[in-house]
Amino acid sequence: MKNKSVINLAITVVLAILIIFTSCVCSCRSKEVEEETAIDKNIAEDEIKDEEDESGQGKQMEETRDQDDGEDTELKGDIVEGYVYPAILKSIDFSKNTIMVEQLINEPYLAEIGDVLELDKDCKVIRIIVIRDKEEKEYSHDIPLKEVALNTEIGVIFKENLVYTIISSFMLDTSTPLQVEELKPLEGEYMAGALLKAIDTSGNTITIEQLFNEPNDKIIDSRVKLADGCKVCKSILIRSDDEGEREYSAEISINEIPLDTEIGIGFTKDNLARLIISQEWFQD
């Protein structure tokens, strides 16, 4: 009987120990789960925060990029006053006070100025002449717009979206002596003055309006055929108080002569033009 009581007591003790051990294990496990859950929650929150930061940075970069693109577009879209825009002069409309040009874009950031440009009422045309001899000399003076040859390069300067200044540059290379055979009046050759009205390069002809200087000037046809080897010359006469008169001459292309400007034509006895002279003079 005594032994049975001892056994029952032992069993009770063992069960109590098992219950306590199991409770401890469950408590530890629960704590571990809570810690793991807290860690996972912290990691998730950090990831969300990182994503928000990256999203914010990406949005900021995108806004910055859009702003930069906007600035580039604005820079290219605005015409800058005082800047010289290179272009080819295609036509002049005096009735509308406009010119038509073909812009020469040498830099990618240059604004597009358009094809038809309106002139300011005080628009000035400046001719820059560079004489190339042993050394280069540069002269400039104001000229009428009609004296700018079509299909030649000009510089356009704007003021409040109107063309305020046109620059026409001309290079005259006098380093090579000009050799022109003089007219032979005794052989029927003669000289006539005229306004150049049109140029037909393919047909090798020009259209002119004759200018009569003398009552007995020979009458010539308005359509003039150019002789083979016809020479076209540019003569520039510069007058100054210090150096007197200086004349520079060189051979040029017929297309470098502006329309509606005066020319001298040397004819053969067969009424072919073998010499055309365009003269320009100014006070230095």
C-alpha positions as CSV (number, residue, x, y, z in Angstrom):
1,M,0.0,0.0,0.0
2,K,2.8,2.3,0.8
3,N,4.6,1.5,-2.4
4,K,1.4,2.3,-4.4
5,S,1.3,5.8,-2.8
6,V,4.9,6.4,-3.7
7,I,4.3,5.4,-7.3
8,N,1.3,7.7,-7.6
9,L,3.2,10.6,-6.1
10,A,6.0,10.0,-8.6
11,I,3.6,10.0,-11.5
12,T,2.0,13.2,-10.3
13,V,5.4,14.9,-10.1
14,V,6.4,13.7,-13.6
15,L,3.1,15.0,-15.0
16,A,3.6,18.3,-13.2
17,I,7.1,18.6,-14.7
18,L,5.8,17.8,-18.2
19,I,3.1,20.4,-17.9
20,I,5.6,23.1,-16.7
21,F,8.1,22.1,-19.5
22,T,5.4,22.2,-22.2
23,S,4.2,25.6,-20.9
24,C,7.7,27.0,-21.1
25,V,8.3,25.6,-24.6
26,C,5.0,27.1,-25.8
27,S,5.8,30.4,-24.2
28,C,9.3,30.5,-25.8
29,R,7.9,29.5,-29.2
30,S,5.2,32.2,-28.9
31,K,7.9,34.7,-28.1
32,E,10.0,33.6,-31.1
33,V,7.0,33.9,-33.4
34,E,6.3,37.4,-32.1
35,E,9.9,38.4,-32.7
36,E,9.9,37.0,-36.2
37,T,6.6,38.7,-36.9
38,A,8.0,42.0,-35.6
39,I,11.2,41.5,-37.7
40,D,9.1,40.7,-40.8
41,K,7.0,43.8,-40.2
42,N,10.0,46.0,-39.9
43,I,11.5,44.6,-43.1
44,A,8.2,45.2,-44.9
45,E,8.0,48.7,-43.6
46,D,11.6,49.4,-44.7
47,E,10.9,48.0,-48.2
48,I,7.8,50.2,-48.5
49,K,9.8,53.2,-47.4
50,D,12.6,52.4,-49.9
51,E,10.0,52.0,-52.7
52,E,8.5,55.3,-51.8
53,D,11.9,57.0,-51.7
54,E,12.8,55.5,-55.1
55,S,9.4,56.5,-56.5
56,G,9.9,60.0,-55.2
57,Q,13.4,60.3,-56.6
58,G,12.2,58.9,-60.0
59,K,9.4,61.4,-60.1
60,Q,11.7,64.2,-59.2
61,M,14.2,63.1,-61.9
62,E,11.4,62.9,-64.4
63,E,10.1,66.4,-63.4
64,T,13.7,67.7,-63.7
65,R,14.1,66.1,-67.2
66,D,10.7,67.6,-68.3
67,Q,11.8,70.9,-67.0
68,D,15.2,70.7,-68.9
69,D,13.4,69.6,-72.0
70,G,11.1,72.5,-71.6
71,E,14.0,74.9,-71.3
72,D,15.6,73.4,-74.4
73,T,12.4,73.8,-76.4
74,E,12.0,77.3,-75.2
75,L,15.6,78.2,-76.1
76,K,15.2,76.7,-79.6
77,G,11.8,78.3,-80.1
78,D,12.7,81.9,-79.2
79,I,14.4,84.3,-81.6
80,V,17.2,86.1,-79.9
81,E,17.4,89.8,-80.6
82,G,20.8,91.0,-81.8
83,Y,21.9,87.5,-82.9
84,V,22.9,87.1,-86.6
85,Y,20.9,84.3,-88.3
86,P,22.5,83.1,-91.5
87,A,20.2,82.6,-94.5
88,I,20.0,82.5,-98.3
89,L,18.0,85.4,-99.7
90,K,15.4,83.9,-102.1
91,S,13.1,86.8,-103.0
92,I,12.1,90.4,-102.0
93,D,8.5,91.7,-101.9
94,F,8.7,95.4,-101.7
95,S,4.9,95.8,-101.7
96,K,4.5,93.7,-98.5
97,N,7.9,94.8,-97.0
98,T,9.0,91.2,-96.7
99,I,11.8,88.9,-97.8
100,M,11.7,85.1,-98.4
101,V,14.8,83.2,-97.1
102,E,16.1,79.8,-96.7
103,Q,17.6,79.5,-93.2
104,L,21.1,78.1,-92.8
105,I,21.1,76.3,-89.4
106,N,24.7,75.9,-88.4
107,E,23.9,75.1,-84.7
108,P,21.3,72.7,-83.4
109,Y,20.0,75.2,-80.8
110,L,19.3,77.9,-83.3
111,A,15.6,79.0,-83.5
112,E,13.8,78.5,-86.7
113,I,13.1,82.0,-88.1
114,G,10.6,80.9,-90.8
115,D,10.6,81.5,-94.6
116,V,8.8,84.8,-95.0
117,L,10.2,87.6,-92.8
118,E,8.7,91.0,-92.2
119,L,11.0,93.9,-92.3
120,D,11.0,96.7,-89.7
121,K,10.2,100.1,-91.2
122,D,13.7,101.3,-90.3
123,C,15.4,98.1,-91.5
124,K,19.0,98.8,-92.5
125,V,21.1,96.9,-95.0
126,I,24.8,96.8,-94.4
127,R,27.3,95.7,-97.1
128,I,30.6,94.3,-95.9
129,I,33.2,94.2,-98.6
130,V,36.4,92.2,-98.0
131,I,39.2,93.0,-100.5
132,R,41.6,90.1,-100.6
133,D,45.0,91.1,-102.1
134,K,48.3,90.8,-100.4
135,E,46.4,91.3,-97.2
136,E,42.7,91.5,-96.4
137,K,40.9,94.8,-96.1
138,E,37.4,95.2,-94.9
139,Y,35.0,98.0,-95.7
140,S,31.3,98.5,-94.9
141,H,28.6,100.9,-95.9
142,D,24.8,101.1,-96.2
143,I,23.1,100.0,-99.4
144,P,19.5,99.7,-100.7
145,L,17.9,96.3,-100.2
146,K,17.6,95.9,-104.0
147,E,21.4,95.8,-104.3
148,V,21.6,92.5,-102.5
149,A,21.8,89.6,-105.0
150,L,19.2,86.8,-104.8
151,N,20.5,83.3,-103.8
152,T,23.4,84.8,-101.9
153,E,24.0,84.4,-98.2
154,I,22.9,87.1,-95.8
155,G,22.9,87.7,-92.0
156,V,19.5,88.5,-90.4
157,I,19.2,90.4,-87.2
158,F,15.8,90.7,-85.4
159,K,14.2,93.3,-83.1
160,E,10.8,92.4,-81.7
161,N,10.4,89.6,-84.3
162,L,10.9,92.0,-87.2
163,V,14.1,92.1,-89.3
164,Y,16.0,95.1,-88.1
165,T,19.3,94.7,-89.9
166,I,20.4,92.7,-93.0
167,I,24.1,92.0,-93.5
168,S,25.3,91.3,-97.0
169,S,29.0,90.2,-97.3
170,F,31.0,90.3,-100.5
171,M,34.5,88.9,-101.0
172,L,36.6,90.3,-103.9
173,D,39.8,88.4,-104.6
174,T,42.1,90.8,-106.4
175,S,45.2,88.7,-105.8
176,T,45.1,87.4,-109.4
177,P,45.3,90.2,-111.9
178,L,42.2,90.6,-114.0
179,Q,42.8,90.1,-117.7
180,V,40.1,91.5,-119.9
181,E,40.5,92.2,-123.6
182,E,39.5,95.8,-124.4
183,L,36.7,96.5,-126.8
184,K,37.6,97.1,-130.4
185,P,35.2,99.8,-131.8
186,L,36.9,99.8,-135.1
187,E,35.9,96.1,-135.5
188,G,32.2,96.8,-134.6
189,E,32.4,96.1,-130.9
190,Y,30.5,98.6,-128.6
191,M,29.4,99.3,-125.1
192,A,25.8,99.7,-123.7
193,G,24.4,100.5,-120.3
194,A,21.4,98.6,-118.9
195,L,19.5,97.4,-115.9
196,L,19.8,93.6,-115.2
197,K,16.2,92.3,-115.0
198,A,16.7,88.5,-115.2
199,I,19.3,85.7,-115.6
200,D,18.8,82.5,-117.5
201,T,21.8,80.4,-116.7
202,S,20.7,77.3,-118.6
203,G,19.9,79.4,-121.7
204,N,23.1,81.4,-121.4
205,T,21.1,84.7,-121.7
206,I,20.1,87.7,-119.6
207,T,17.1,90.0,-119.8
208,I,17.9,93.7,-119.6
209,E,16.3,97.2,-119.8
210,Q,18.5,99.4,-121.8
211,L,19.7,102.8,-120.4
212,F,20.2,105.5,-123.0
213,N,23.0,107.9,-122.2
214,E,23.4,109.4,-125.6
215,P,20.9,110.2,-128.3
216,N,22.8,108.1,-130.8
217,D,23.3,105.0,-128.6
218,K,22.7,101.8,-130.5
219,I,19.4,100.1,-129.6
220,I,19.8,96.6,-128.3
221,D,17.4,93.8,-127.7
222,S,16.0,93.2,-124.2
223,R,17.1,89.5,-124.4
224,V,20.9,89.3,-124.7
225,K,22.9,86.2,-125.6
226,L,26.2,85.7,-123.8
227,A,29.2,84.8,-125.9
228,D,31.3,81.8,-125.1
229,G,33.9,82.8,-122.5
230,C,31.9,86.0,-121.6
231,K,33.7,87.6,-118.6
232,V,31.7,89.1,-115.7
233,C,33.6,91.6,-113.6
234,K,33.0,93.4,-110.4
235,S,34.6,96.8,-110.0
236,I,34.6,98.5,-106.6
237,L,35.5,102.2,-106.3
238,I,36.3,103.5,-102.8
239,R,36.6,107.2,-102.2
240,S,38.2,108.7,-99.1
241,D,39.5,112.1,-98.2
242,D,42.9,110.7,-97.1
243,E,43.7,108.3,-99.9
244,G,41.6,109.6,-102.8
245,E,40.0,107.0,-105.1
246,R,41.0,103.3,-105.1
247,E,39.6,100.8,-107.5
248,Y,39.5,97.1,-107.1
249,S,38.4,94.7,-109.8
250,A,38.0,90.9,-110.1
251,E,36.0,88.3,-112.0
252,I,32.8,87.1,-110.5
253,S,29.7,85.0,-111.4
254,I,26.8,86.5,-113.2
255,N,24.5,85.3,-110.3
256,E,26.4,87.6,-107.9
257,I,25.0,90.7,-109.6
258,P,21.8,91.9,-108.0
259,L,18.7,92.2,-110.3
260,D,17.6,95.8,-111.1
261,T,21.1,97.1,-110.8
262,E,23.0,98.9,-113.5
263,I,25.6,97.0,-115.6
264,G,27.8,97.8,-118.6
265,I,27.7,95.3,-121.5
266,G,30.5,95.0,-124.0
267,F,29.1,93.6,-127.3
268,T,30.8,91.9,-130.2
269,K,29.9,93.0,-133.8
270,D,27.4,90.0,-133.8
271,N,25.6,91.5,-130.8
272,L,26.8,88.9,-128.3
273,A,27.8,90.0,-124.8
274,R,31.5,89.2,-124.2
275,L,32.0,91.5,-121.2
276,I,29.6,92.4,-118.3
277,I,30.7,95.0,-115.7
278,S,29.0,95.6,-112.4
279,Q,30.3,98.6,-110.5
280,E,29.9,99.6,-106.9
281,W,31.3,102.7,-105.2
282,F,31.1,104.2,-101.7
283,Q,32.7,106.8,-99.5
284,D,35.1,105.4,-96.9
